[in-house]
Amino acid sequence: MTQQQLPILGGLTSRTLQQCAHRAHERLGSGPASGVRSLVKESWLRSLQHLPNPDAVNAPLFCTEDELDAYRRDHPLAAVLPIIQKLLVQPSVDSGLLVAVGDANGRLLWVDGDRELRRRAEGMMFVAGSDWSERAVGTSAPGTALALGRSVQIAGAEHFSRQVHPWSCTAVPVHDPDSGAVLGVVDITGTDDAVAVHTLSLVEATVAAAEAHLSLQRLQVEQPARNLASAKTTPGYREGLQILGQDHGIIALGRRSVELSARHTELVTLLALHPEGVSAEQLASMAYPDHVSVITVRAEMLRLRRVLSDQVPSLVPRSRPYRLPRELVVDASQVLDFLDRGAHRMALNMYHGPVLPRSEAPAIVRLRAQVSSLLREAVLNDGATEAVLQYLQLPEAADDAEAWTAALRVLPPRSPRRAAVVAHVERLVVELELP
């Protein structure tokens, strides 16, 4: 058993464990962290890359109240709030616990529960509209659960930020029932009871109920007509930009979708991938295979602003530098995030084909090659039969002799699926004149 799996005498809030965590935290950044769980140590190291001083950490607000209201209305987790309210919020109102629901980036959308505890939590900015990702506040249950893609409990001094040491929390990611993409996170925060074993079971059961509700809801919506248009709007089941396996990007906003032209898809993708903003000169080099003038870029950006102002006013780009007014998650970036965390099967489930297959924009061509090659490498290196066979269903794998040969190696000799793979390999040998 690993250190994370071993039972901890007295629980995560035991005096011994907390004393060890306090001592390790005092040495944070000056050497290897010993005396803490490996999960915590690894999270501290990730946190130090973005936050060199644990005493200077404050959760930032990511939007105004009006922007938060609009974002929450369109977020897919709004549909499961009644379930979370019934199973978690109502029992916690007078129990000294808080219930928080965040998006896939660790930003809190709703915080409810014990009224006095909510007032105290405001002191550390644990409020709706604040960013509790690892990049923003370091180790915490919501941010670390999203970083790892699984349930996490963080107690007291295990938090990266010293001001959060009086608190403990349990968080469980919520996944899309079809694609496996992360939709957000459900968190319980409070005192010792927040990291009890039964608390983790309760939150996991609530998340399972929420995911089942989303799946049933989608079936009810899709049953009347399963056509190409509906298929385009459902992957990911979250607000974002879909550019995998299609030439025209789809901006998905809750149950609404907006299709962009090929050129506008390229521009919006580049802006989404560079939230800090880019100049007209940078856009010219990233979006156009041939040299174009800055005037051409500005004219196209003006047309893009007009299109979005009519259909998606909340995404009209700002200028100097060009940037989107809010975050827009790109499905290709989600695939890369899964691969970076070693979750290549989730990445494969979300991958619907190459990034904008016909685009010749230099930055898009590089992104397309990066996503495709990293996914292929991860699947073939893993060698799991189902993953390899699933990969072979992708159009880009049709002439990939190495991948089809890999399938022959992993398939059992008497598998009924082996004959079709052998036939395909034989065809490739003839058509590609392979040895």
C-alpha positions in Angstrom: 0.0 0.0 0.0 1.2 3.5 -0.7 1.5 6.2 1.9 -1.8 7.7 0.7 -3.6 4.4 1.0 -2.4 3.6 4.5 -4.9 4.2 7.3 -3.9 7.1 9.5 -4.3 6.6 13.2 -6.6 9.3 14.6 -7.4 10.6 11.1 -6.0 13.5 9.1 -6.6 15.9 12.0 -4.7 13.8 14.6 -2.3 15.8 16.8 0.7 13.8 15.6 0.0 14.3 11.9 -0.7 18.0 12.3 2.4 18.6 14.3 4.5 16.9 11.6 2.7 19.0 8.9 3.3 22.2 10.9 7.1 21.4 11.2 7.2 20.5 7.5 5.4 23.7 6.6 8.0 25.8 8.5 10.7 24.4 6.3 8.6 24.8 3.1 10.8 25.9 0.2 14.1 25.3 2.1 14.4 21.6 1.4 12.5 18.3 0.9 9.2 18.2 2.8 9.3 15.2 5.1 6.6 14.1 7.6 3.7 14.8 5.3 1.7 12.6 2.9 3.2 12.2 -0.6 0.0 13.8 -2.0 0.6 16.9 0.1 4.3 17.1 -0.6 3.8 16.9 -4.4 1.1 19.5 -4.2 3.3 21.9 -2.2 6.1 21.5 -4.8 3.6 22.4 -7.6 2.3 25.3 -5.5 5.8 26.7 -5.0 6.3 27.0 -8.7 3.6 29.7 -8.8 3.5 31.0 -5.2 7.0 31.4 -3.7 5.7 32.8 -0.4 2.9 30.8 1.4 2.3 33.7 3.8 1.4 36.1 1.0 -1.3 34.0 -0.6 -4.8 35.4 -1.0 -7.5 33.9 -3.2 -8.2 36.4 -6.0 -11.7 37.2 -7.4 -12.0 36.3 -11.0 -15.1 38.3 -12.0 -17.7 40.9 -10.9 -21.0 39.9 -9.3 -22.9 40.5 -12.5 -20.4 38.4 -14.5 -20.6 35.6 -11.9 -24.4 35.5 -12.2 -24.2 35.2 -15.9 -21.5 32.5 -15.8 -23.4 30.5 -13.2 -26.6 30.5 -15.2 -24.8 29.0 -18.2 -22.7 26.5 -16.3 -23.7 22.8 -16.6 -23.4 22.3 -12.8 -26.3 24.7 -12.3 -28.6 21.8 -13.4 -27.4 19.6 -10.4 -27.6 22.3 -7.7 -31.0 20.9 -6.3 -29.3 17.5 -5.8 -26.3 19.1 -4.0 -28.7 21.3 -2.0 -30.7 18.3 -0.8 -27.8 15.9 -0.1 -25.2 18.3 1.3 -26.3 21.8 1.9 -29.4 21.2 3.9 -27.7 18.8 6.4 -24.8 21.2 6.8 -26.7 24.4 7.6 -26.3 24.0 11.4 -23.5 21.5 11.5 -20.4 23.7 11.1 -19.8 22.9 7.5 -19.7 24.7 4.2 -20.5 23.3 0.8 -18.8 24.9 -2.3 -19.2 24.1 -6.0 -16.5 25.2 -8.3 -15.8 25.1 -12.0 -13.2 23.0 -13.8 -10.6 25.7 -13.1 -11.0 25.7 -9.4 -13.1 28.9 -9.2 -15.9 28.9 -6.7 -19.4 29.4 -8.2 -21.5 28.7 -5.1 -20.7 28.6 -1.4 -23.5 27.7 1.1 -24.0 26.1 4.5 -23.4 27.2 8.1 -24.1 30.9 8.3 -21.5 31.7 11.0 -18.9 29.6 9.2 -19.6 31.5 5.9 -18.9 34.8 7.7 -15.6 33.4 9.0 -14.6 31.9 5.6 -14.9 35.4 4.1 -11.7 36.3 6.0 -9.7 33.9 3.7 -11.8 34.8 0.6 -13.5 31.4 0.5 -16.5 33.0 -1.3 -18.3 32.6 -4.6 -16.3 34.3 -7.3 -12.9 33.5 -5.9 -10.2 31.4 -7.4 -9.1 28.3 -5.3 -7.0 26.6 -7.9 -3.5 25.4 -7.0 -2.1 28.2 -9.1 -4.0 30.8 -7.1 -3.9 29.5 -3.4 -1.7 26.4 -3.5 -2.7 23.2 -1.8 -6.4 22.9 -0.9 -9.0 20.2 -1.5 -10.8 21.9 -4.4 -7.6 22.9 -6.3 -5.7 19.7 -5.6 -8.6 17.5 -6.5 -8.8 19.2 -9.9 -5.1 19.0 -10.4 -5.1 15.2 -9.7 -8.6 14.5 -11.2 -9.7 12.5 -8.1 -11.1 12.8 -4.6 -8.8 14.6 -2.1 -8.9 15.5 1.6 -6.7 18.2 3.0 -6.5 18.8 6.8 -5.2 21.9 8.7 -1.5 22.5 8.2 -1.5 20.4 5.0 -2.8 23.5 3.3 -0.2 25.6 1.5 -1.4 28.9 2.7 -0.9 29.5 6.4 -4.2 31.4 6.8 -6.1 28.3 5.8 -4.5 26.1 8.5 -7.5 26.3 10.9 -9.7 24.7 8.2 -10.0 21.2 6.7 -11.8 20.2 3.5 -12.9 17.3 1.2 -13.4 17.7 -2.5 -14.5 15.5 -5.4 -14.3 16.3 -9.1 -17.5 16.1 -11.2 -17.0 14.5 -14.6 -19.0 14.7 -17.8 -20.9 11.3 -17.9 -20.0 10.8 -21.6 -16.7 12.3 -22.4 -15.1 12.1 -18.9 -14.2 15.8 -19.1 -14.0 17.6 -15.7 -17.0 19.9 -15.3 -16.1 21.1 -11.8 -15.7 20.2 -8.2 -17.9 19.7 -5.0 -16.2 20.6 -1.7 -17.0 20.3 2.0 -15.0 22.8 4.2 -15.0 23.2 8.0 -13.4 21.7 11.0 -12.4 18.1 11.8 -15.7 16.7 10.5 -14.9 18.0 7.0 -12.3 15.3 6.6 -14.0 12.4 8.3 -14.2 9.2 6.4 -18.0 9.4 6.2 -17.7 12.9 4.7 -15.7 11.7 1.8 -18.3 8.9 1.2 -21.1 11.4 1.3 -19.5 13.8 -1.1 -18.6 11.0 -3.5 -22.2 9.7 -3.4 -23.5 13.2 -4.1 -21.2 13.6 -7.1 -22.3 10.2 -8.4 -25.9 11.2 -8.1 -25.2 14.5 -9.9 -23.4 12.8 -12.8 -26.3 10.3 -13.1 -28.7 13.2 -13.3 -26.7 14.9 -16.0 -26.6 11.7 -18.0 -30.4 11.2 -17.7 -31.0 14.8 -18.6 -28.9 14.5 -21.7 -30.7 11.4 -22.8 -34.0 13.2 -22.4 -32.8 16.1 -24.5 -31.1 14.0 -27.2 -33.7 11.2 -27.6 -36.0 13.1 -30.0 -33.3 13.7 -32.6 -29.8 12.5 -32.8 -28.5 14.5 -35.7 -25.1 16.1 -36.5 -26.0 19.4 -35.1 -26.9 18.0 -31.7 -23.7 15.8 -31.7 -21.6 18.9 -32.3 -23.0 20.7 -29.3 -22.7 18.0 -26.7 -19.0 16.9 -26.4 -17.6 18.2 -23.2 -21.0 19.3 -21.9 -19.5 22.6 -20.7 -18.9 26.1 -21.7 -15.9 26.3 -24.1 -14.6 26.2 -27.6 -14.8 22.9 -29.5 -12.2 22.6 -32.3 -11.4 18.9 -32.4 -12.3 17.0 -35.5 -14.1 19.9 -37.2 -13.2 22.8 -39.5 -15.6 25.3 -37.9 -15.3 25.9 -34.2 -18.3 25.7 -31.9 -18.7 28.0 -28.9 -20.8 26.1 -26.4 -22.7 28.1 -23.8 -24.9 25.9 -21.7 -27.4 24.6 -24.1 -26.7 27.2 -26.7 -24.0 26.9 -29.4 -22.5 29.3 -31.9 -20.7 28.2 -35.0 -17.8 30.3 -36.2 -16.3 30.7 -39.7 -12.9 29.0 -40.2 -10.9 32.2 -39.9 -12.8 33.4 -36.9 -12.3 30.0 -35.3 -8.6 30.3 -35.7 -8.6 33.8 -34.1 -10.8 32.9 -31.2 -8.7 29.8 -30.5 -5.5 31.8 -30.4 -7.1 34.4 -28.1 -8.4 31.6 -25.8 -4.9 30.0 -25.7 -3.3 33.4 -24.8 -5.5 34.9 -22.1 -2.7 37.4 -21.3 -3.4 39.0 -24.7 -1.5 39.2 -28.1 -0.6 42.1 -30.4 -1.8 42.5 -34.0 1.7 41.6 -35.1 1.7 38.3 -33.1 -1.8 37.4 -34.4 -0.5 38.0 -38.0 2.4 35.5 -37.5 0.2 32.9 -35.7 -2.9 33.0 -37.8 -1.7 33.6 -41.3 0.6 31.2 -43.3 1.7 34.0 -45.5 2.9 37.4 -44.4 0.0 39.8 -44.0 -0.2 43.4 -42.9 -1.3 44.5 -39.4 -4.2 46.3 -41.2 -5.5 43.0 -42.5 -5.5 41.5 -38.9 -7.2 44.5 -37.5 -9.9 44.4 -40.2 -10.6 40.7 -39.5 -10.7 41.4 -35.7 -13.3 44.1 -36.3 -15.4 41.6 -38.2 -15.0 39.1 -35.4 -16.1 41.6 -32.8 -19.2 42.4 -34.8 -20.1 38.7 -35.1 -19.6 38.0 -31.4 -21.4 41.2 -30.3 -24.6 39.9 -32.0 -24.3 36.2 -30.8 -22.0 36.1 -27.8 -21.7 39.6 -26.3 -19.8 38.3 -23.3 -16.9 37.2 -25.5 -16.3 40.3 -27.6 -12.5 40.7 -27.7 -10.8 43.6 -26.1 -7.9 45.4 -27.8 -4.4 46.7 -27.0 -3.6 43.8 -26.7 -6.2 41.7 -28.3 -7.7 39.4 -25.6 -11.0 37.7 -24.5 -12.8 39.4 -21.6 -13.3 36.0 -19.9 -11.8 32.6 -20.0 -12.9 30.2 -22.8 -11.7 26.6 -22.3 -10.5 25.0 -25.5 -11.3 21.2 -25.8 -7.8 20.6 -27.3 -6.3 22.2 -24.2 -8.4 19.9 -22.0 -6.9 16.9 -23.9 -3.4 18.1 -23.3 -4.2 18.7 -19.6 -5.4 15.1 -19.3 -2.3 13.8 -21.0 -0.1 15.9 -18.8 -1.7 14.3 -15.7 -1.3 10.8 -17.2 -5.1 10.4 -17.7 -4.7 9.4 -21.4 -7.9 7.3 -21.5 -9.9 10.4 -20.5 -8.0 12.3 -23.1 -8.8 9.7 -25.7 -12.5 9.8 -24.8 -12.5 13.5 -25.3 -10.5 13.5 -28.5 -12.8 13.7 -31.6 -10.2 14.2 -34.3 -7.4 16.5 -35.2 -7.4 20.2 -34.3 -9.2 22.1 -37.2 -8.0 19.6 -39.8 -7.9 22.1 -42.8 -6.4 25.0 -41.0 -3.0 26.3 -42.3 -2.5 28.8 -39.5 1.0 28.2 -38.2 0.1 28.2 -34.6 -2.9 25.9 -35.2 -0.7 23.5 -37.3 1.7 23.3 -34.3 -1.1 22.7 -31.9 -2.7 20.0 -34.1 0.6 18.1 -34.3 1.3 18.4 -30.6 -2.1 17.1 -29.5 -2.2 14.3 -32.1 1.4 13.1 -31.4 1.2 13.2 -27.6 -2.1 11.3 -27.6 -0.8 8.7 -30.0 2.4 8.2 -28.0 0.5 7.9 -24.7 -1.9 5.3 -26.0 0.7 3.1 -27.7 3.1 3.3 -24.8 0.3 2.2 -22.4 -0.5 -0.8 -24.6 -4.0 -1.4 -23.1 -6.0 -3.4 -25.6 -9.2 -1.3 -25.4 -7.4 2.0 -25.6 -5.4 0.9 -28.7 -8.5 -0.3 -30.4 -10.3 2.9 -29.6 -7.4 4.9 -31.0 -7.6 2.9 -34.3 -11.1 4.2 -34.8 -9.8 7.7 -35.4 -9.5 8.8 -39.0 -5.8 9.8 -38.5 -5.0 6.2 -37.5 -6.4 4.7 -40.7 -2.9 4.4 -42.3 -0.9 4.2 -39.2 0.8 0.8 -39.7 2.7 1.0 -36.4 -0.5 1.5 -34.4 -2.3 -1.4 -36.2 0.6 -3.6 -35.7 0.6 -2.7 -32.0 -3.0 -3.8 -31.9 -1.9 -7.3 -33.1 0.6 -7.5 -30.3 -2.0 -6.7 -27.6 -4.9 -8.7 -28.9 -5.2 -12.3 -27.6 -4.5 -14.9 -30.3 -8.1 -16.1 -30.3 -9.8 -12.7 -30.0 -12.7 -12.4 -32.5 -11.5 -8.9 -33.3 -8.1 -10.0 -34.5 -9.2 -11.0 -38.0 -10.3 -7.5 -38.8 -7.0 -6.0 -37.6 -5.0 -8.6 -39.6 -7.0 -7.7 -42.7 -6.3 -4.0 -42.2 -2.6 -4.6 -41.7 -2.4 -6.7 -44.8 -4.1 -3.9 -46.8 -1.6 -1.4 -45.5 1.3 -3.6 -46.5 0.0 -3.7 -50.1 -1.1 -0.1 -50.4 1.9 1.4 -48.6 4.4 -1.1 -50.0 5.6 -2.0 -46.5 7.9 -4.9 -45.8 
